[in-house]
Amino acid sequence: MNPTRSPQSPRPARRFSGDSAAAAVVFAAGKGTRMVGYQGNKTLLPLIPGGSPYNGERPLLLEVLSNLPPGPKGIVVHHCARQVKEATAGQGAVYLFQPSTNGTGGALLSARPFLEKVREDSVLITMGDVPLIRSRTYGELLTRLDRHEMMILAFEPRDRAQYGMLEMEEDRVTGIVEWKYWHAFPPDRQAALRYCNAGVYAVRRPVLLDYMSILATRPHRVQKQRGTEWVTIEEFFLTDLVEWMSRDGLSVGWVTAPEEEVCGVDTPESLRFVQEQYARRKSGDSGRC
């Protein structure tokens, strides 16, 4: 690809701090198709269960918002958008409608008007169903932007399952490779894949806007099952930015967090896990699950 920024361009002298304000984009558009028996927006599932795991108090999304650093917040919405807005009223967030659920890159592209208006030098991109990520973890991502144009939150899994894995050269990430590709790698190349992508990022805002322009022109054609039929749709992958930036000579770094901290909610089992972890955290018990 033709770089949009010269790899030889000096990085700005701006110092980033974990205590600095940052713009945040929170993805909260999804239904959660594996949440059997639940029809609402999965980011509104409760951290404190009531009569059932699906009913209770403290929506996941509210906890995510409370852990973010100070600064403007944009919430990407689609499924049950009205309920998301009602649940987060008073949080001072801007709501960004994603016309179709066309991938994480599509969610990010929906946030472009918001990102063009804010003044903050750095942007956090996170999900509305990862309520256990601590404020200090977001802060560490931001602090490392003094050495890198983009930072990725990673974790070392007990079971790689079908996670996307980070490909690295020394202290830089060169790409994120999905399971459908890395599971066919030869054993020595698989062994070099140590960290999984948690799907949370910090990026310098001018760089992000540059590469979003490229992202908007490069959808992937993906086959998905809709009912009994297979259809081809266009999706945008946020992870493409990592490969493009690296190829253009920009630096992408990473920090790690415990696997328990970055757990997202996409199944009833993961919801119960997060609820139990949250209860332990509140009671002061930091024991492993």
N, C-alpha and C positions, 0 to 999 in steps of 0.2 A: 504494500500500500504506500501511497505517497504521504509522508509525514505532514501533519498540520503545524507542528512546532519543530524547529531545528534542534536535533539532538545536542548540538554544540551550544545552544542558548544557555547562558548562566541562569541558575536558579535565583529567584528573588531572595533578598536578604531577610525577609520576614521570618521572625521566630514564632513557632507555634507552641502553645502551652495547653496542657490538659484542662487548665482553668479558663481558657479563652472561650468566648462565645463562638458558636458554630451553627450554621444552618443545618437542619436535619430533615431528611426525607424518610418517612415511615410508610412502608407498604402495608396496606390494610384492605386490599381489594377482594381477597379470596373468600370462597365459601368453605373450603376444607372438605373435599369430596369424600375423604376417608373417615370423617366424623359421623359414624353410623347413627342415624336417628336424630341428627341435628341439622336444622335448615338455616340457621342464622349465619352471621359473619363470624368466622372462627376467632378473630381477635377480640370478640366480646365474650368469649367463654370465661368463666370465673376462676380466679386464683384461689378463692375461698369457697369450696363447694357447700351447697345447702342440702336440699333433699336428694340431689343426684349430682354427679360430676358436671353436668351441663347447666345446673342452676346454682346460683349463689351470689357472691359479692366480689368486688374488685376485678373488673375486666382486665384481661391480659394487656390490652392496649394502654390502659391508664398507667399500669406499672412501667411499661416501656417508656412512655412519655415522661414519667417522673424520674427516670434514671438518666435521661439525656442531659447534656450540658445546657447552659443558658443559650438562648438564641432563637431565631424564628424556626417554626416547625411546620412542615407541609405533610399532610396525611393523604396518601393516594387511596381513593375509594372507588368501589364499583358495586359489589354485591351488598345489599342491605345498607346502602350509603346513608340513608336517612337515620337508621339506628346508630350507625357509627358516629354521625354528627351529634345526635342527642346524647350519646354516652360520653362524649368528650367535650361537651359544651363547657365553656369557661376555661379551657386549656390554652386559649389564644392561638390555636392552630389554624392554618389555611387548608381548605379541602380541595384536592386536586382529582378531578374525575378521570378515570381511565376508561375510555369508551368500550374497549374489549379487553379481556384478559389474555393479552398477547405476549406473555413472558415478563421476566424481571426487567429486561431492557425496555419493554413497552411501558411498564410502570414508571421507570425512571424518565422516559421521554414525556410522560404526562406531567412531570414536575418541572419541565423546562421553563414555563412562564414564571413560576415561583423562584427558581434558581437565578433567572436573569434579573430579578428585582432586588434580591437580598444583597447586602453589602459585605457579609462575612467572607473571609478569605478561604475558609475550609468548610467542607460539607461532610456530614455523616449520613450514610445510607444504611438503614436497618429495617427490620421486619416487625410487624405488630404482634407476632406470636412468640417472641423470645424475651419473656419478662424477667428472666434471671440474670441477664447481662448487667453487671454492676457499673455504676457511674465511673469508677476508676478505670475500668476496661475501655470504655469509650474515650476517656481522657488520655489513656496511653496511645490509642490509635492516633488521636489528634497531635499529641506531642511528637510522634515520629514523622510527622509531615515536614519537620525541619530538615529531614534527610532524604525524603522520598516524595514523589508526586502523588502516589497512591499507597494506601495501606489496606491490608486484608486481615480480618480476624480469622484465625485458624485454630484447630484443635487436633490433638493426637488421639485417635479413636481406639477403643478396645477392639472394635470390630469395624472394618472399613465399609461393610455393607455395600451400598451403591452410591456413596458420597462422591462428589467431585474432589479431586486431589490436586494439590499444588505441585507444579513442576518448578524447580528452583536451580539457580546457578549461584553458588556462594551465598551472598546475603540478599539476593534479589529473586523475586518471583517472575518467571518467564511466561507462565500460562496456567490455566486451570483446565484440567482434562477430566471429562465426565466418565462415569463407569463404563458406558457402552464402548468406549475406546480403550481405557486403561486396563480393563479386564483381559484384553487380548495382547497386552504388552508381554514381551519375554520376561522371565523371572527376575533377571538382574535389573531391568528397568522398573518393574513393579516394586522391587525392594527399595528403590531410591525415592519412592513416593511415601513420605512420612506423615504429612499434615493434610487434613481435610479443610475444605472451605466452609466457613460458618455462614456465609452469605451476608456479612456485615463489612462495611468499607468506610474509609475516610479518604477524601480526595481534595486536592486543591481546586477551588471552584473554577478559575479560568481554564485549567487543563480539562476539567470535566466537561465544560461547555463546548470546548473544541471537539472532543471526541464524541460527544452526544450528536453533533452534526453528522459525523461519519456513521454512527450507530443507526441513525434514522434512515439511512440509505441502504442498509445491509441486513435485511431480515433473513431468517432461515425458514425454509419451507418444511413444515413438520406434519407428519401424519398422526391424527388422533382419532380415537373412536368416539363417536357421538351416537349413543343408542346402539343400534345394530349396524350402523354404517361407519366406514372409515372415510374421513375427510382430510384434505390437505389445507393447512392454515399457515399464515405467516406469523412467526414469533421473533422477538428481539431478545438477545442474550446479553445481559449486563456483563457477564464474564468475558465477552469478546474484548472489552476495553483493556483487560490485563495484557492480553497477547499483543494488541496493537500498540499500547504504550511501550511495552518492553522492546518490540521490534523497532520503534522509533527512537530508542535510546533513553527513554525516561525510566526512572527507577520506581519499581513497585516492591514494597516491603511487606512484612507481616509481623504480627504479634500473636501469641497463643493465649488461650484461656482454657480452663478445665472443661471437659466434655459436658459435665452436668450444667455448667453455667450457660452454655450456648444452645441448650436443648430447645428446639422449636416444637410447637404443638401442631401435629398433623394427623394424629390418631387418638382414639380414646385412651390407649395405654400411655402415650406421651403426655396427655393432659393430666392423668392421675399422677404421673411421675413429677411433673412440674408443680402440681398442687402440694404434693408431699414435701418437695424440696423447699417450696415457699414457706410452708408451715414450720419446717425445721429451722430455716433462716430466721424467721420471726421469733422463734423460741430460743434462739441462740445455739442450737445444735448444728454443728457443721459437719456431722458425720456423713460419710459417703453412702450412696444408695447402691 
